[in-house]
Amino acid sequence: MTGQGPVLVTGGSGFIGSWCVIELLRQGYTVRTTVRSLAREGAVRAAIAGAVDPQDRLTFHAAELTADAGWEQAADGCTHVLHVASPVVAAEPKNADALIVPARDGTRRVVEAALKAGVTRVVLTSSVAAASPRVATRADARGSVSDETVWTDLDDPRTGAYARSKTLAERTAWELVRGSVGATTLATINPSLVLGPVLSRDFSASVQLVERLLSGRVPGVPRLGFSIVDVRDVADLHIRAMTAPQAADQRFIASTEFAWIADLAVLLRARLGDAARKVPTRKVPDLVIRLAALFDRSLASVAPRLGDRRTFTSAKAQQMLGWRPRPLEETVLDCARSLIATGAV
């Protein structure tokens, strides 16, 4: 156990945030975490109790991304800050500012509090949505591979609200830290689609991919695919980026294998037996998805990506920080089994 701190983790009730808290506690750190209301403390403690005993090394602070109150007190005296909290929705909102404003302004509040507290390093949870190339044709999209040098083009009218929110939030963090006079450094983690074991029935939008397959809530399998990463590996990379001197002023993509939803369906049926009996196998034609997207906002955000194979390389994290992500199969199956164990499906 290394053990020091305190380390502030924003958004401790979230999927990535809770696993960051768990991993820090396992490594002996004292941890502070923020929640929008202290009424959430009991639920968060109960969720992480199966993975780690926090003893007296975990405390809670109330703070919201949309308000100034609480951030300076939460960061004061901390050695590091992991800014994980960010608004996430399952579908593109009618008003893009519903995502953009809290993500951008919340990041500003957290980073400014961290700079005032003089923390050693801020690690920001960004997304590959902030590191996606502008593609001219569908053929380009099918063959694109992104690394940390790529920034999402905000002038591209096809860039959705979520991608804009993550890009603007990350750019805000870099501008603030680079414009400061203190010794605080920044590193960002840019995960792809995050799966892995859930800790309760209150899980993230990304996990709905597996939950909908297991529950049979989707009538068939669309021609969609994603680069995937395990939430436990994302937490591990946050801590590596927090502690490694060479991680200062660096971006790190967290991603492993690309998989089509059809591949995931086959895997679940093959390995989970009767528990996966509702997983669909019928493929849904692209035209059906595009027509349904006219009436379903959750489909409208993904319909343009039908058939696209966009991948991301995590070679930098592996070479610079020694990061070793889990195999895709382990991630997907652990995610599915945890959903079953918690009664979510």
C-alpha positions in Angstrom: 0.0 0.0 0.0 1.4 3.4 -1.0 -1.0 5.6 1.0 -1.0 9.4 1.1 -3.5 12.1 0.3 -6.1 13.2 0.7 -7.1 12.8 -2.9 -10.3 14.5 -4.1 -12.4 12.4 -6.5 -15.3 14.4 -8.0 -18.5 12.4 -8.7 -18.0 9.5 -6.3 -21.4 8.2 -7.0 -20.7 7.7 -10.7 -19.5 4.6 -12.5 -15.9 5.7 -13.0 -15.8 7.8 -9.9 -16.8 5.0 -7.6 -14.1 2.7 -9.0 -11.5 5.4 -8.7 -12.5 5.8 -5.0 -12.2 2.0 -4.6 -8.8 1.7 -6.2 -7.4 4.7 -4.2 -8.6 3.2 -1.0 -7.1 -0.2 -1.9 -3.8 1.5 -2.4 -4.0 3.2 1.1 -4.9 6.7 0.1 -7.2 9.0 2.1 -10.0 10.0 -0.2 -12.5 12.8 -0.3 -15.4 12.6 -2.8 -18.1 14.9 -3.9 -21.8 14.1 -4.4 -24.5 16.5 -5.3 -26.2 15.8 -2.0 -24.9 14.3 1.2 -28.1 12.2 1.2 -26.2 10.1 -1.4 -23.4 9.2 1.1 -25.1 6.0 2.4 -25.8 4.6 -1.0 -22.2 5.2 -2.2 -20.7 3.6 0.9 -23.0 0.6 0.5 -22.1 0.3 -3.2 -18.3 0.2 -2.6 -18.5 -1.9 0.6 -18.4 -5.1 -1.4 -15.1 -4.1 -3.0 -13.2 -2.4 -0.2 -13.5 -1.4 3.4 -13.0 2.4 3.5 -12.6 2.5 7.3 -12.2 6.1 8.2 -10.3 7.1 5.1 -13.3 8.2 3.0 -15.2 11.5 3.5 -17.9 13.2 1.5 -18.5 16.8 0.4 -21.6 18.3 -1.2 -20.8 20.1 -4.5 -22.5 20.5 -7.8 -21.0 21.3 -11.2 -23.5 24.1 -11.7 -22.6 26.0 -8.6 -19.5 27.5 -6.9 -20.4 26.4 -3.4 -18.3 23.6 -1.9 -15.5 23.2 -4.4 -12.8 25.2 -2.5 -13.6 23.4 0.7 -13.5 20.0 -1.0 -10.1 20.7 -2.6 -8.4 22.5 0.3 -5.5 20.4 1.7 -5.7 17.8 -1.1 -2.6 16.5 -2.8 -4.3 15.5 -6.0 -7.7 15.9 -7.7 -9.3 13.4 -10.0 -12.1 15.3 -11.8 -14.4 12.6 -12.9 -17.9 14.1 -12.5 -19.6 15.1 -15.8 -23.1 15.1 -17.1 -24.0 12.0 -19.1 -27.2 11.3 -20.9 -28.4 8.3 -23.0 -29.6 10.4 -25.9 -28.6 13.8 -27.4 -30.5 16.5 -25.6 -32.8 18.9 -27.4 -30.8 21.8 -25.8 -27.0 21.1 -26.2 -26.3 23.5 -23.3 -27.8 21.0 -20.9 -24.6 19.0 -21.4 -22.1 21.7 -22.4 -22.6 24.3 -19.7 -22.3 22.0 -16.6 -19.4 20.0 -18.2 -17.4 23.1 -19.2 -18.3 25.4 -16.2 -18.0 22.5 -13.7 -14.5 21.7 -15.0 -13.6 25.4 -14.6 -14.9 25.4 -11.0 -13.0 22.2 -10.1 -9.7 23.2 -11.7 -9.8 26.7 -10.2 -10.3 25.1 -6.8 -7.5 22.7 -7.4 -5.2 25.5 -8.5 -6.1 27.6 -5.4 -5.4 24.6 -3.2 -2.0 24.0 -4.9 -2.5 20.4 -5.6 0.3 18.5 -7.3 -1.8 17.2 -10.2 -5.3 17.3 -11.6 -6.4 14.2 -13.6 -9.4 15.0 -15.8 -11.8 12.3 -17.1 -12.3 13.3 -20.7 -13.4 11.0 -23.5 -12.5 9.7 -26.9 -15.4 11.9 -28.0 -12.9 14.7 -27.5 -10.3 12.9 -29.6 -12.2 11.8 -32.7 -11.1 12.8 -36.2 -13.4 14.6 -38.7 -14.1 12.1 -41.4 -15.0 13.1 -44.9 -16.6 9.8 -46.0 -18.0 6.6 -44.5 -15.0 4.8 -45.8 -12.8 7.1 -43.7 -14.9 6.4 -40.7 -14.6 2.7 -41.1 -10.8 2.9 -41.2 -10.0 5.7 -38.8 -7.7 5.1 -35.8 -7.2 8.0 -33.3 -4.5 8.8 -30.9 -3.9 11.6 -28.3 -2.8 14.1 -31.0 -6.4 14.3 -32.4 -8.9 16.8 -31.2 -12.5 16.7 -32.1 -13.4 19.5 -34.6 -16.0 21.8 -33.0 -16.6 23.4 -36.3 -18.0 20.1 -37.7 -21.8 20.4 -37.7 -22.0 16.7 -37.2 -20.3 16.9 -33.8 -23.0 16.2 -31.2 -23.7 17.8 -27.8 -21.9 15.1 -25.8 -18.7 15.4 -27.9 -18.8 19.2 -27.7 -19.3 19.0 -23.9 -16.3 16.8 -23.4 -14.1 18.7 -25.9 -14.9 22.1 -24.4 -14.4 20.8 -20.8 -11.0 19.3 -21.6 -9.9 22.5 -23.5 -11.0 24.6 -20.5 -8.9 22.5 -18.1 -5.8 22.8 -20.3 -6.2 26.6 -20.7 -6.6 27.1 -16.9 -3.6 25.0 -16.0 -1.3 26.3 -18.7 -2.3 29.8 -17.8 -1.6 29.3 -14.1 1.6 30.3 -12.3 1.7 27.5 -9.7 3.2 24.0 -9.8 -0.1 22.2 -10.5 0.1 19.9 -13.6 -2.7 18.3 -15.6 -3.2 14.9 -17.2 -6.3 13.8 -19.0 -7.8 10.3 -19.5 -9.9 9.8 -22.6 -11.8 6.5 -22.3 -13.8 4.9 -25.0 -17.1 3.1 -24.1 -16.8 2.1 -20.5 -18.1 -1.3 -19.4 -17.3 -3.6 -16.5 -18.9 -4.6 -13.2 -21.6 -2.3 -11.7 -21.7 -1.8 -8.0 -25.5 -1.2 -7.7 -28.6 -0.9 -9.9 -27.7 2.8 -10.3 -25.4 2.3 -13.3 -24.2 4.5 -16.1 -25.6 5.1 -19.6 -22.8 3.2 -21.2 -23.7 0.0 -19.3 -27.2 0.1 -20.8 -25.7 -1.4 -23.9 -25.3 -4.7 -22.1 -28.4 -4.3 -19.9 -30.6 -3.9 -23.0 -29.2 -6.9 -24.6 -29.6 -9.1 -21.5 -33.1 -7.9 -20.8 -34.3 -8.3 -24.4 -35.3 -4.6 -24.5 -34.0 -4.4 -28.1 -35.7 -6.3 -30.8 -32.6 -7.0 -32.8 -28.9 -6.2 -33.3 -28.1 -3.0 -35.2 -24.9 -2.7 -37.2 -23.2 -0.6 -34.6 -19.9 -1.1 -32.8 -17.7 0.5 -30.2 -14.2 0.5 -28.9 -14.5 -0.7 -25.3 -12.6 -0.4 -22.0 -13.0 -1.8 -18.5 -14.0 0.7 -15.8 -11.5 -0.9 -13.4 -8.7 -0.3 -16.0 -9.9 3.3 -16.4 -9.6 3.8 -12.6 -6.1 2.2 -12.7 -5.0 4.6 -15.5 -6.3 7.6 -13.5 -4.0 6.7 -10.6 -1.1 5.9 -12.8 -1.5 9.3 -14.5 -1.9 10.9 -11.0 1.4 9.6 -9.7 3.8 9.2 -12.6 6.0 12.3 -13.1 6.1 11.7 -16.9 2.3 11.9 -17.1 2.4 15.7 -16.5 0.8 17.7 -19.4 -0.2 14.5 -21.2 -3.4 13.0 -22.7 -4.0 9.3 -22.5 -6.5 7.3 -24.4 -8.0 4.4 -22.5 -9.3 1.8 -24.9 -8.9 -1.8 -25.9 -10.7 -3.8 -28.6 -13.4 -2.8 -31.0 -16.6 -4.9 -31.0 -19.8 -4.9 -33.0 -22.9 -5.3 -30.9 -23.5 -8.5 -32.8 -20.2 -9.8 -31.4 -21.3 -9.0 -27.9 -24.6 -10.7 -28.3 -22.8 -13.9 -29.5 -20.4 -13.7 -26.6 -23.2 -13.3 -24.0 -25.2 -16.2 -25.4 -22.2 -18.5 -25.6 -21.0 -17.9 -22.1 -24.0 -17.1 -20.0 -26.4 -19.8 -21.1 -29.9 -19.4 -19.9 -29.2 -16.0 -18.3 -28.7 -14.7 -21.8 -31.8 -16.3 -23.4 -33.3 -12.9 -24.1 -30.3 -11.6 -26.0 -31.4 -11.0 -29.6 -29.6 -12.5 -32.5 -31.6 -11.1 -35.4 -29.8 -8.3 -37.2 -31.8 -5.1 -37.8 -31.3 -3.4 -41.2 -29.8 0.0 -41.3 -32.9 1.5 -42.9 -35.1 0.4 -40.0 -32.7 2.1 -37.5 -32.7 5.3 -39.5 -36.5 5.4 -39.7 -36.8 4.7 -36.0 -34.3 7.4 -35.3 -36.8 10.0 -36.6 -38.9 9.3 -33.5 -36.3 8.1 -30.9 -33.6 10.5 -29.8 -31.4 7.7 -28.3 -31.2 6.2 -31.8 -30.8 9.6 -33.6 -27.4 10.1 -31.9 -26.0 6.7 -33.1 -27.8 6.2 -36.5 -25.1 8.3 -38.4 -22.5 5.8 -37.1 -24.1 2.6 -38.6 -21.3 0.5 -40.1 -18.5 2.8 -38.8 -15.5 1.2 -37.3 -13.7 3.9 -35.3 -10.9 2.7 -33.2 -8.5 4.3 -30.7 -5.0 3.3 -29.7 -3.9 3.2 -26.1 -0.2 2.5 -27.0 0.9 5.7 -25.3 -0.6 4.7 -21.9 0.8 1.3 -22.2 4.3 2.4 -23.2 4.6 5.5 -20.9 2.7 4.3 -17.8 2.8 0.5 -18.1 -0.9 0.3 -18.3 -2.3 -3.2 -19.1 -6.0 -3.4 -19.8 -8.1 -6.5 -19.4 -9.3 -8.6 -22.4 -12.7 -7.5 -23.9 -14.3 -10.8 -23.0 -13.6 -10.4 -19.3 -15.0 -6.9 -19.3 -18.2 -7.8 -21.0 -18.9 -10.9 -19.0 -18.1 -9.3 -15.7 -20.4 -6.4 -16.6 -23.2 -8.9 -17.5 -22.8 -11.0 -14.4 -22.8 -7.9 -12.1 -26.1 -6.7 -13.7 -27.6 -10.1 -13.0 -26.2 -10.2 -9.5 -27.7 -6.8 -8.6 -31.1 -7.7 -10.1 -30.9 -5.1 -12.8 -31.9 -7.7 -15.4 
